[in-house]
Amino acid sequence: MTVPTKCILASMPHHLDHLIPVSYYEKIPLLVRNNDTEEALLDFYPWVPYYRYESYPHLDQIEAFMGTVKTETTLKVLHHAIWGKTPKMVRLHHGHSDKIQDFSDYDTVLSYKDFPNYRLKFYNEFKKELMAVAKPLLPVEEKEKPLLIALTWGTPDVEKHLEMLCQHPMKERFVFRLHPILADRELMHIKLKVKHEIHLLTHDCPYVYPFLDLHAGILTDRSSIGYDALYFQKPLFVLDEVPLKKFSSTSLDEWIKACDNPKGNIDFRHEYTSIFGV
């Protein structure tokens, strides 16, 4: 049996949505580095094989680590100190976002075009299993479909935007999915839940596509989720002045109207394909 010389590192629960499909279809070992990520994997992807990093039996033969977290690049020094070899660090994109990112610590950066569209393939293959977990996380279904609010960290005035949306007359239809950094670092989910009666999706859930599929429209900023949403042909409203804005409704009211009357929406699936491949 040939021992794999590369592996995929999973260091954050919300990156599993991007890492698992590549690991699964390319048959690259998935190494989990902490308890939070392992718990999320077991809860949301129980059929996917993995190893704990420290228990992987072939660490000394790894020539390349593929991952999404900058702090993982320090493993180069550790492996050189222990085994006298320096593995290459390969960056796997975890979303096509409009956030500025620094990839200078990596030897190679792979885009979505370097693989088939595994995330969509994985979603279609395991849609039944994913939906079974995703649906109970939504608020009780009402007459009108819910509208997804997905804002990311680092966006100017993000807290001000959230406060405005929490007080909007249509807030009963809004379902808020906060970026884990906003939740874990800023405790934004606790602040908003205490102050406002709003529907919050757990930020620990790695899923993206099931929630895009289940909502009538998506409101976002510079988050990569806006680009993912193009495939599902759901109306998009973008708060931030970023390239994604060209796909956006011009106002919040126009967006809500488009969500309720989807027949005239433009099909942006060709844009999705140009970014994520086929």
C-alpha positions as CSV (number, residue, x, y, z in Angstrom):
1,M,0.0,0.0,0.0
2,T,1.3,3.4,-1.0
3,V,1.6,5.8,1.9
4,P,0.1,9.3,1.2
5,T,2.8,12.0,1.1
6,K,0.3,14.9,1.5
7,C,-2.7,15.5,3.8
8,I,-5.3,18.1,4.5
9,L,-5.3,19.9,7.9
10,A,-8.6,20.8,9.5
11,S,-8.1,23.4,12.3
12,M,-11.4,25.3,12.3
13,P,-14.9,23.8,12.3
14,H,-16.4,26.2,9.8
15,H,-13.7,25.3,7.2
16,L,-14.9,21.7,7.1
17,D,-17.4,22.6,4.4
18,H,-14.5,23.4,2.1
19,L,-12.0,20.8,3.2
20,I,-14.1,17.7,3.4
21,P,-15.1,17.5,-0.3
22,V,-11.5,17.8,-1.4
23,S,-10.4,15.2,1.1
24,Y,-13.3,12.9,0.2
25,Y,-13.0,12.9,-3.5
26,E,-9.2,13.2,-3.9
27,K,-8.7,10.6,-1.1
28,I,-6.3,12.8,0.7
29,P,-6.1,12.0,4.5
30,L,-8.0,14.6,6.6
31,L,-6.1,15.4,9.8
32,V,-8.1,17.1,12.6
33,R,-6.1,19.3,14.9
34,N,-8.4,20.1,17.9
35,N,-11.5,19.0,19.8
36,D,-13.9,21.6,18.4
37,T,-13.2,20.7,14.8
38,E,-13.5,17.0,15.6
39,E,-16.8,17.5,17.4
40,A,-18.2,19.4,14.4
41,L,-17.0,16.7,12.0
42,L,-18.7,14.0,14.0
43,D,-21.9,16.0,14.4
44,F,-22.3,17.1,10.8
45,Y,-20.2,14.6,8.7
46,P,-20.2,11.3,10.6
47,W,-19.6,9.3,7.4
48,V,-16.4,11.1,6.5
49,P,-13.1,9.3,7.6
50,Y,-10.4,11.3,9.4
51,Y,-7.4,11.1,11.7
52,R,-6.4,13.2,14.7
53,Y,-3.2,15.0,13.6
54,E,-1.1,13.7,16.5
55,S,-2.3,10.1,15.9
56,Y,-1.6,10.0,12.1
57,P,0.9,7.1,11.6
58,H,2.7,8.6,8.7
59,L,3.5,12.2,9.8
60,D,7.2,11.6,9.2
61,Q,6.5,11.0,5.5
62,I,4.4,14.0,4.8
63,E,5.8,16.2,2.0
64,A,2.9,18.7,1.8
65,F,0.3,20.0,4.2
66,M,-2.9,21.5,2.6
67,G,-4.9,23.8,4.8
68,T,-6.8,27.0,5.3
69,V,-5.4,28.5,8.5
70,K,-2.3,30.6,8.5
71,T,-1.1,29.4,11.9
72,E,-0.8,25.9,10.4
73,T,2.3,27.1,8.5
74,T,4.4,26.8,11.7
75,L,4.3,23.0,11.3
76,K,7.1,23.5,8.8
77,V,9.5,24.4,11.7
78,L,8.1,21.6,13.9
79,H,8.6,18.9,11.2
80,H,12.0,20.0,10.4
81,A,13.0,19.9,14.0
82,I,11.6,16.4,14.6
83,W,12.2,14.7,11.2
84,G,14.8,16.9,9.5
85,K,12.5,17.7,6.6
86,T,10.4,20.7,5.7
87,P,7.0,20.0,4.2
88,K,5.5,22.4,1.7
89,M,2.5,24.4,2.9
90,V,-0.4,24.6,0.3
91,R,-3.2,27.1,0.8
92,L,-6.7,25.8,-0.1
93,H,-9.2,28.6,-0.6
94,H,-12.1,28.4,1.9
95,G,-14.4,30.7,0.0
96,H,-14.2,33.3,-2.9
97,S,-14.5,36.3,-0.7
98,D,-13.8,40.0,-1.1
99,K,-11.7,40.2,2.1
100,I,-8.1,41.0,1.6
101,Q,-5.9,38.1,2.7
102,D,-2.1,37.5,3.0
103,F,-0.9,34.2,1.5
104,S,2.9,35.0,1.7
105,D,3.6,32.2,4.3
106,Y,2.5,29.5,1.8
107,D,4.6,27.8,-0.8
108,T,1.6,27.3,-3.1
109,V,-1.9,28.7,-3.3
110,L,-4.6,26.6,-5.0
111,S,-7.8,28.2,-6.3
112,Y,-11.1,26.5,-6.9
113,K,-10.1,26.1,-10.6
114,D,-7.4,23.6,-9.5
115,F,-10.0,21.0,-8.6
116,P,-13.5,20.0,-9.9
117,N,-16.4,21.6,-8.1
118,Y,-16.2,19.2,-5.3
119,R,-18.3,21.2,-2.9
120,L,-21.3,21.2,-5.2
121,K,-20.8,17.5,-6.0
122,F,-20.6,16.7,-2.3
123,Y,-23.8,18.7,-1.6
124,N,-25.7,16.9,-4.4
125,E,-24.5,13.5,-3.4
126,F,-25.2,13.9,0.3
127,K,-28.1,16.4,0.2
128,K,-30.5,14.1,2.1
129,E,-28.0,13.7,5.0
130,L,-27.1,17.3,5.1
131,M,-30.7,18.6,4.9
132,A,-31.7,16.2,7.8
133,V,-29.3,18.1,10.0
134,A,-29.8,21.6,8.6
135,K,-33.6,21.9,8.6
136,P,-34.1,21.5,12.4
137,L,-31.6,24.4,12.9
138,L,-34.0,26.8,11.2
139,P,-36.9,28.6,13.0
140,V,-40.3,27.0,12.7
141,E,-41.5,27.5,9.1
142,E,-44.0,30.3,8.6
143,K,-46.1,31.3,5.6
144,E,-43.3,33.2,4.0
145,K,-39.8,31.8,3.5
146,P,-37.0,32.9,5.7
147,L,-34.4,35.4,4.5
148,L,-30.7,34.7,5.4
149,I,-28.5,37.4,6.9
150,A,-24.9,36.3,6.6
151,L,-22.3,38.9,7.5
152,T,-18.6,38.4,8.0
153,W,-15.8,39.8,10.2
154,G,-13.7,42.8,9.1
155,T,-16.6,44.6,7.3
156,P,-16.8,48.3,8.2
157,D,-19.7,49.1,10.5
158,V,-20.8,45.4,10.8
159,E,-22.2,45.9,14.3
160,K,-24.1,49.0,13.1
161,H,-25.5,46.9,10.2
162,L,-26.6,44.1,12.5
163,E,-28.3,46.6,14.8
164,M,-30.2,48.1,11.9
165,L,-31.3,44.7,10.6
166,C,-32.4,43.5,14.1
167,Q,-34.8,46.5,14.3
168,H,-36.2,46.2,10.7
169,P,-40.0,45.7,10.4
170,M,-39.4,42.4,8.6
171,K,-37.0,41.0,11.1
172,E,-39.3,38.1,11.9
173,R,-38.3,36.7,8.5
174,F,-34.6,37.2,9.0
175,V,-32.4,34.3,10.0
176,F,-28.9,35.5,11.2
177,R,-25.9,33.4,10.4
178,L,-22.9,35.1,12.0
179,H,-19.3,34.4,11.0
180,P,-17.7,32.3,13.8
181,I,-15.1,35.0,14.4
182,L,-17.9,37.5,15.1
183,A,-19.4,35.0,17.4
184,D,-16.4,33.5,19.2
185,R,-14.2,36.7,19.4
186,E,-16.8,39.4,19.6
187,L,-19.6,37.4,21.2
188,M,-21.9,39.1,18.8
189,H,-24.5,36.4,18.9
190,I,-24.9,36.8,22.7
191,K,-25.2,40.6,22.5
192,L,-27.8,40.4,19.8
193,K,-29.8,37.6,21.3
194,V,-30.0,39.4,24.7
195,K,-31.0,42.8,23.1
196,H,-33.3,41.6,20.3
197,E,-35.7,38.7,19.6
198,I,-34.1,37.3,16.5
199,H,-33.6,33.9,14.8
200,L,-29.9,32.8,15.1
201,L,-28.4,29.9,13.3
202,T,-25.6,28.2,15.2
203,H,-22.3,29.5,14.1
204,D,-20.8,26.1,14.8
205,C,-22.5,24.5,11.8
206,P,-20.1,24.3,8.9
207,Y,-22.9,24.0,6.3
208,V,-23.3,26.7,3.6
209,Y,-25.2,25.2,0.7
210,P,-28.2,23.7,2.6
211,F,-28.9,27.1,4.1
212,L,-28.6,28.9,0.7
213,D,-31.0,26.3,-0.7
214,L,-33.5,26.7,2.2
215,H,-33.8,30.5,2.2
216,A,-35.6,32.8,-0.2
217,G,-32.8,35.3,-0.4
218,I,-29.4,36.2,1.0
219,L,-28.2,39.5,2.5
220,T,-24.4,39.7,3.0
221,D,-21.3,41.9,2.7
222,R,-17.9,40.8,1.6
223,S,-18.5,37.3,2.7
224,S,-17.7,34.4,0.3
225,I,-21.3,33.1,0.9
226,G,-22.5,35.7,-1.5
227,Y,-20.6,34.1,-4.4
228,D,-21.8,30.7,-3.4
229,A,-25.4,32.0,-3.5
230,L,-25.1,32.8,-7.2
231,Y,-25.7,29.1,-8.0
232,F,-29.0,28.9,-6.2
233,Q,-30.5,31.9,-8.1
234,K,-31.6,33.5,-4.8
235,P,-31.9,37.4,-4.7
236,L,-28.8,38.9,-3.2
237,F,-28.4,42.2,-1.3
238,V,-24.8,43.3,-0.6
239,L,-24.2,45.9,2.1
240,D,-20.5,46.5,1.4
241,E,-19.0,48.3,-1.6
242,V,-17.2,45.3,-3.1
243,P,-17.1,43.5,-6.5
244,L,-19.9,41.2,-5.3
245,K,-22.1,44.3,-5.3
246,K,-22.7,44.0,-9.1
247,F,-25.0,41.1,-8.4
248,S,-27.0,43.0,-5.7
249,S,-30.4,44.5,-5.4
250,T,-30.2,48.3,-5.1
251,S,-32.0,48.5,-1.7
252,L,-33.2,46.4,1.2
253,D,-36.8,46.9,0.2
254,E,-36.1,45.9,-3.4
255,W,-34.3,42.8,-2.2
256,I,-37.2,41.7,0.0
257,K,-39.6,42.3,-2.9
258,A,-37.4,40.2,-5.2
259,C,-37.3,37.4,-2.6
260,D,-41.1,37.3,-2.6
261,N,-41.4,37.4,-6.4
262,P,-38.5,35.3,-7.7
263,K,-39.7,34.8,-11.2
264,G,-37.9,37.8,-12.6
265,N,-34.6,37.1,-11.1
266,I,-31.5,37.0,-13.2
267,D,-29.7,33.6,-13.5
268,F,-26.1,34.0,-12.3
269,R,-25.2,30.3,-12.4
270,H,-22.7,31.0,-15.2
271,E,-20.9,33.5,-12.9
272,Y,-20.8,30.8,-10.2
273,T,-19.3,28.3,-12.7
274,S,-16.7,30.8,-13.8
275,I,-15.5,31.1,-10.2
276,F,-15.8,27.6,-8.9
277,G,-15.5,25.5,-12.0
278,V,-17.7,22.7,-13.2
